[in-house]
Every structure is written in structure tokens, then in C-alpha cells.
């Protein structure tokens, strides 16, 4: 049963991301190189540094140490600064990245670059936050979720991890597009929605009735809104190029 739990949780958390790798990222040598070889893992290391810095600040600053809301806001701000560093690196290499693309003049190259960056961020985020709970899921017994009695906390964590991987992809696409086009409201939405989705995860270990359901619903709603905007933005780009 422990093996089944481990496999099920692992597939729930990372299965969709692996499918994206196999059916989309892996079919493009450029995207595969950017997402899993040289550039993005190094830049994703900046994300790890942002998490380490937020942990250190939360540990040494007494008022922040016991304030989960302050810790989340500080962590989100540092993560978005890491995303900005990633954007600056991609922006500096924009011409080179376009040269190795199949269609160097395509307006979607930047979107694909942002997608690869977000994929790297999402995978790193998912592995760091969920690898320990995933390993613990092999232990005998079931740990119930306090906000949703009868639900396995490891399975709830797997769903949340999967959602946040794709949230990081959508946030990177929206943030990069906003920075390129100087649409600052897009970046403001990225920060606010990141804070909101992260705040909602506090409901999972709480005693709020159906807190885990509310948390997952908030993350899914943010992801749906981001995806809808990205689709609209792509259609708008296509119409503006054809006119």
C-alpha cells in the first residue's frame, strides 16, 4: 500500500509536468535545452536562493518568525525578484535565442522562452517543496488532512504541487510578456495572484472546514484565469500581425 501511495502521489504531482516535457518541451531541442540543461537550471538556482533567503530572514527576524502571512509575502516578493533576474538574463540573450529557433522572426519565440523558464521554475519549486512529503508517504499509515478529515494530506499536497508547477509556467509567461510590452498591471497581477494562491495553502493544515478544497479551488481558479488571459493574448498577437 505504501508503494501504491508513493507512485500515485508522484504521478499526481509530476505526471502532468512530465507529459508536457514529453509532448511539447521534448519535441523542441531549443526548449529542451533551455528548460532542462544549461540556462534555466542555473536561473532556477536563483529561485532556490530566494527561498533560502526568505527562510533565513524568517528565522532571524523575530516579528516575522511566527507570522505566516508575513513569511508568505516576503517569500513571494523574493521569488518574483528571482523571476525578474531570469527575465533580464533571457532578455540579454533574446537575439541569440531567436537565432537558434526554427522561425527566428516568430513573435511567439518570447512566449516559448518564458514557458521554458516557467517550466524550470515550476519543476524546481515542486521538487523542493514536495520531495520530502513524497518520501514520507511511503511510511505505513495515513496522515489525515486537518481541514478535510478523511483526505490524505500527501495526496492534497500532490494536487497542490501539480497546480503550482503550472502556475509558475503561467506566471512566467504573463510576467515576461508584461515586462517586454511594459504592461505593468500584468506583473502586478502575477504578484497578487501568487500571494493569494500561496495564502490559500494556509487553509490546508488549518481547522477550517473544507479548507483543502478551498485552497485547491483558489489555485485552480488563478490558473484558469492565467490560462484564459494567455490564450487571449496569443489570439490578439495573431490578429495584430495579420492586420
C-alpha positions as CSV (number, residue, x, y, z in Angstrom):
1,X,0.0,0.0,0.0
2,X,2.9,2.4,0.8
3,X,4.3,1.8,-2.7
4,X,1.0,2.5,-4.3
5,X,0.7,5.7,-2.3
6,X,4.1,6.8,-3.3
7,X,3.5,6.1,-7.0
8,X,0.1,7.6,-7.0
9,X,1.2,10.8,-5.3
10,X,4.3,11.1,-7.5
11,X,2.2,10.7,-10.7
12,X,-0.4,13.2,-9.4
13,X,2.3,15.8,-8.5
14,X,4.6,15.4,-11.5
15,X,2.8,13.3,-14.1
16,X,1.2,16.3,-16.0
17,X,4.5,18.1,-16.0
18,X,6.3,15.0,-17.4
19,X,3.6,14.8,-20.1
20,X,4.3,18.5,-21.0
21,X,8.0,17.5,-21.2
22,X,7.4,14.5,-23.5
23,X,4.8,16.0,-25.8
24,X,5.9,19.6,-26.0
25,X,9.2,20.6,-24.5
26,X,11.0,17.5,-25.5
27,X,10.0,17.9,-29.2
28,X,11.9,21.1,-29.5
29,X,15.7,20.9,-29.0
30,X,15.8,24.6,-28.1
31,X,13.1,24.4,-25.5
32,X,14.5,21.2,-24.0
33,X,18.0,22.8,-23.8
34,X,16.5,25.9,-22.1
35,X,14.3,24.0,-19.7
36,X,16.5,21.2,-18.6
37,X,20.1,21.7,-19.5
38,X,22.0,24.9,-19.2
39,X,20.3,28.2,-18.7
40,X,17.1,27.7,-16.8
41,X,18.5,25.4,-14.1
42,X,21.1,28.0,-13.3
43,X,18.5,30.6,-13.2
44,X,16.2,28.4,-11.2
45,X,19.1,28.2,-8.7
46,X,18.3,31.9,-8.1
47,X,14.8,30.8,-7.1
48,X,16.4,28.4,-4.5
49,X,18.5,31.3,-3.2
50,X,15.3,33.4,-2.8
51,X,13.7,30.6,-0.8
52,X,16.8,30.2,1.3
53,X,17.0,34.0,1.9
54,X,13.3,34.1,2.9
55,X,13.9,31.2,5.3
56,X,16.9,32.9,6.9
57,X,15.0,36.2,7.2
58,X,12.0,34.4,8.7
59,X,14.3,32.7,11.2
60,X,16.3,35.7,12.4
61,X,13.6,38.4,12.3
62,X,11.5,37.8,15.4
63,X,8.2,39.5,14.3
64,X,8.3,37.5,11.0
65,X,9.2,34.2,12.5
66,X,5.7,33.5,13.9
67,X,3.7,35.4,11.2
68,X,2.9,33.0,8.4
69,X,1.3,35.8,6.3
70,X,4.5,37.9,6.5
71,X,6.6,34.9,5.6
72,X,4.5,34.2,2.5
73,X,4.6,37.8,1.3
74,X,8.3,38.0,1.8
75,X,8.8,34.7,0.0
76,X,6.6,35.7,-2.9
77,X,8.4,39.0,-3.3
78,X,11.8,37.3,-3.3
79,X,10.6,34.7,-5.8
80,X,9.3,37.3,-8.2
81,X,12.6,39.1,-7.9
82,X,14.2,35.8,-8.9
83,X,11.8,35.7,-11.9
84,X,12.8,39.2,-12.8
85,X,16.5,38.1,-12.8
86,X,15.5,35.3,-15.1
87,X,13.8,37.7,-17.4
88,X,16.8,40.0,-17.6
89,X,19.0,37.1,-18.5
90,X,16.7,35.9,-21.2
91,X,16.3,39.5,-22.5
92,X,20.0,39.8,-22.8
93,X,20.2,36.6,-24.8
94,X,17.0,37.3,-26.8
95,X,18.7,37.8,-30.1
96,X,20.8,34.6,-29.7
97,X,17.8,32.6,-28.6
98,X,15.9,33.7,-31.7
99,X,18.8,32.7,-34.0
100,X,18.5,29.1,-32.9
101,X,14.7,29.0,-33.2
102,X,13.1,27.3,-36.2
103,X,11.4,30.6,-37.0
104,X,13.7,33.4,-35.8
105,X,11.1,36.1,-36.7
106,X,8.2,34.5,-34.9
107,X,6.5,36.6,-32.2
108,X,6.0,33.5,-30.2
109,X,9.6,32.8,-29.5
110,X,9.5,35.0,-26.4
111,X,6.4,33.2,-25.2
112,X,8.2,29.9,-25.6
113,X,11.2,31.2,-23.8
114,X,9.0,32.3,-20.9
115,X,7.3,28.9,-21.0
116,X,10.6,27.2,-20.7
117,X,11.7,29.5,-17.8
118,X,8.4,28.9,-16.0
119,X,8.7,25.2,-16.5
120,X,12.2,25.2,-14.9
121,X,10.9,27.3,-12.0
122,X,7.9,25.1,-11.6
123,X,9.8,21.8,-11.5
124,X,12.4,23.2,-9.1
125,X,9.6,24.6,-6.9
126,X,7.7,21.2,-7.0
127,X,10.7,19.1,-6.2
128,X,11.9,21.3,-3.3
129,X,8.5,21.7,-1.7
130,X,7.2,18.1,-2.2
131,X,10.1,15.7,-2.3
132,X,10.2,15.3,1.5
133,X,6.4,14.8,1.9
134,X,6.5,12.4,-1.1
135,X,9.2,10.3,0.6
136,X,7.2,10.3,3.9
137,X,4.2,9.0,2.0
138,X,5.9,5.6,1.9
139,X,5.6,5.2,5.7
140,X,2.8,2.9,6.9
141,X,-0.5,4.5,7.9
142,X,-2.4,7.6,6.6
143,X,-2.0,11.2,7.8
144,X,-5.3,12.9,7.6
145,X,-5.7,16.5,6.5
146,X,-7.0,18.5,9.4
147,X,-9.2,20.7,7.3
148,X,-10.6,17.8,5.3
149,X,-10.9,14.8,7.6
150,X,-10.8,11.6,5.6
151,X,-8.4,13.0,3.0
152,X,-4.8,12.1,2.8
153,X,-2.5,15.1,3.4
154,X,0.1,13.7,1.0
155,X,-2.5,13.5,-1.8
156,X,-3.7,17.0,-1.2
157,X,0.0,18.1,-1.3
158,X,0.4,16.3,-4.6
159,X,-2.5,18.2,-6.2
160,X,-1.3,21.5,-4.8
161,X,2.2,20.8,-6.2
162,X,0.9,20.0,-9.6
163,X,-1.2,23.2,-9.7
164,X,1.8,25.3,-8.6
165,X,4.1,23.9,-11.3
166,X,1.6,25.1,-13.9
167,X,1.0,28.3,-12.0
168,X,4.7,29.1,-12.3
169,X,4.6,28.5,-16.0
170,X,1.6,30.8,-16.4
171,X,3.1,33.4,-14.1
172,X,6.4,33.4,-16.1
173,X,4.6,33.8,-19.4
174,X,2.5,36.7,-18.1
175,X,5.3,38.4,-16.3
176,X,7.7,38.1,-19.3
177,X,5.1,39.4,-21.6
178,X,4.3,42.3,-19.2
179,X,7.9,43.3,-18.9
180,X,8.5,43.1,-22.7
181,X,5.4,45.1,-23.5
182,X,5.7,47.4,-20.4
183,X,2.2,46.2,-19.2
184,X,2.9,46.7,-15.5
185,X,-0.6,45.6,-14.5
186,X,0.2,42.1,-15.7
187,X,3.1,41.9,-13.3
188,X,1.0,43.3,-10.5
189,X,-1.5,40.5,-11.2
190,X,1.3,37.9,-11.1
191,X,2.5,39.1,-7.7
192,X,-1.0,39.5,-6.2
193,X,-2.3,36.2,-7.5
194,X,1.0,34.5,-6.4
195,X,0.4,35.9,-2.9
196,X,-3.3,34.8,-3.0
197,X,-2.6,31.3,-4.1
198,X,0.1,30.9,-1.5
199,X,-2.1,32.4,1.2
200,X,-4.8,29.8,0.3
201,X,-2.4,27.0,1.1
202,X,-2.5,28.0,4.8
203,X,-6.1,26.6,4.8
204,X,-4.8,23.1,4.2
205,X,-3.3,22.5,7.7
206,X,-5.9,24.7,9.4
207,X,-9.1,23.6,11.1
208,X,-11.3,25.5,8.6
209,X,-14.0,23.2,7.2
210,X,-13.1,22.0,3.7
211,X,-10.0,24.2,3.8
212,X,-8.1,22.0,1.4
213,X,-11.0,22.2,-1.1
214,X,-11.0,26.0,-0.9
215,X,-7.2,26.1,-1.3
216,X,-7.2,23.9,-4.4
217,X,-10.2,25.8,-5.8
218,X,-8.3,29.1,-5.4
219,X,-5.2,27.8,-7.2
220,X,-7.3,26.2,-9.9
221,X,-9.2,29.5,-10.4
222,X,-6.0,31.5,-10.6
223,X,-4.5,29.0,-13.1
224,X,-7.7,29.1,-15.2
225,X,-7.7,32.9,-15.3
226,X,-4.0,33.0,-16.2
227,X,-4.5,30.4,-19.0
228,X,-7.5,32.3,-20.4
229,X,-5.5,35.5,-20.5
230,X,-2.6,33.8,-22.2
231,X,-4.9,32.4,-24.9
232,X,-6.5,35.8,-25.4
233,X,-3.0,37.4,-25.6
234,X,-1.9,34.9,-28.3
235,X,-5.0,35.4,-30.3
236,X,-4.6,39.2,-30.1
237,X,-1.0,38.9,-31.2
238,X,-2.1,36.8,-34.2
239,X,-4.7,39.3,-35.2
240,X,-2.3,42.3,-34.9
241,X,0.3,40.5,-37.0
242,X,-2.2,39.6,-39.7
243,X,-3.7,43.1,-40.0
